[in-house]
Amino acid sequence: MATVAQLKQGQKGIIKHFVEYRIPIKLLEMGCLPGNSVELLHIAPLSDPLYLNVNGSHIAIRKHIAEKIEIELVAPESL
């Protein structure tokens, strides 16, 4: 299964679950929950942080956190 950290710019996926339970509560509050869609909008210089669209909310997260969020990749026309 892929993680958010493996997305390429413009790719989308559906959050399936978290590798660890130590995900910052702020991410959960902003909609980073299983079943929600996620799209990689931009990668900052040096590949960290990642700028994401999570169900319409734009957030930036560190790559080490993105590696803990498993997703199922979806085709562009599916979302």
C-alpha positions as CSV (number, residue, x, y, z in Angstrom):
1,M,0.0,0.0,0.0
2,A,1.2,3.5,-0.8
3,T,1.7,6.4,1.6
4,V,1.0,10.1,1.2
5,A,4.8,10.7,1.1
6,Q,4.9,8.6,-2.2
7,L,2.4,10.7,-4.1
8,K,3.6,12.6,-7.1
9,Q,2.4,16.2,-7.7
10,G,-1.2,16.1,-8.8
11,Q,-1.8,12.5,-7.7
12,K,-4.8,11.6,-5.6
13,G,-5.7,8.9,-3.1
14,I,-8.1,7.9,-0.4
15,I,-6.8,7.6,3.2
16,K,-7.0,4.0,4.4
17,H,-5.4,4.0,7.8
18,F,-2.4,5.2,9.8
19,V,0.8,3.1,10.3
20,E,1.2,4.5,13.8
21,Y,-1.3,5.9,16.2
22,R,0.9,8.9,17.0
23,I,-0.6,11.1,14.3
24,P,-0.9,14.8,15.5
25,I,-4.4,15.5,16.6
26,K,-4.4,18.7,14.6
27,L,-4.3,16.7,11.4
28,L,-7.3,14.7,12.5
29,E,-9.1,17.9,13.3
30,M,-8.4,19.2,9.8
31,G,-10.0,16.2,8.2
32,C,-7.1,13.8,7.7
33,L,-9.2,10.8,8.4
34,P,-9.7,7.4,6.9
35,G,-12.0,7.6,3.9
36,N,-11.2,11.2,3.0
37,S,-9.5,12.1,-0.3
38,V,-6.0,13.6,-0.4
39,E,-4.1,15.2,-3.3
40,L,-0.5,16.3,-3.4
41,L,-0.5,20.0,-4.6
42,H,3.1,21.0,-4.1
43,I,6.4,19.7,-2.7
44,A,8.6,22.3,-1.0
45,P,12.3,22.6,-1.7
46,L,14.3,19.8,-0.2
47,S,11.1,17.6,-0.4
48,D,9.8,18.8,2.9
49,P,7.0,19.8,3.8
50,L,4.3,18.5,1.5
51,Y,1.4,20.8,0.6
52,L,-1.9,18.8,0.4
53,N,-5.6,19.2,-0.4
54,V,-7.5,17.0,2.1
55,N,-11.2,17.1,1.4
56,G,-11.0,20.8,0.3
57,S,-8.7,21.9,3.2
58,H,-5.1,22.9,2.2
59,I,-2.5,21.7,4.7
60,A,1.2,21.3,4.9
61,I,2.7,18.3,6.6
62,R,6.2,17.0,7.2
63,K,7.4,14.1,5.1
64,H,8.0,11.9,8.2
65,I,4.3,12.3,9.1
66,A,3.2,11.7,5.5
67,E,5.0,8.4,5.6
68,K,2.7,7.2,8.3
69,I,-0.5,7.8,6.4
70,E,-1.4,4.9,4.1
71,I,-3.6,5.6,1.0
72,E,-5.1,3.8,-1.9
73,L,-4.2,5.5,-5.2
74,V,-7.1,6.5,-7.4
75,A,-7.3,7.3,-11.1
76,P,-7.7,11.0,-11.9
77,E,-11.2,10.5,-13.3
78,S,-12.4,8.5,-10.2
79,L,-12.5,11.5,-7.9
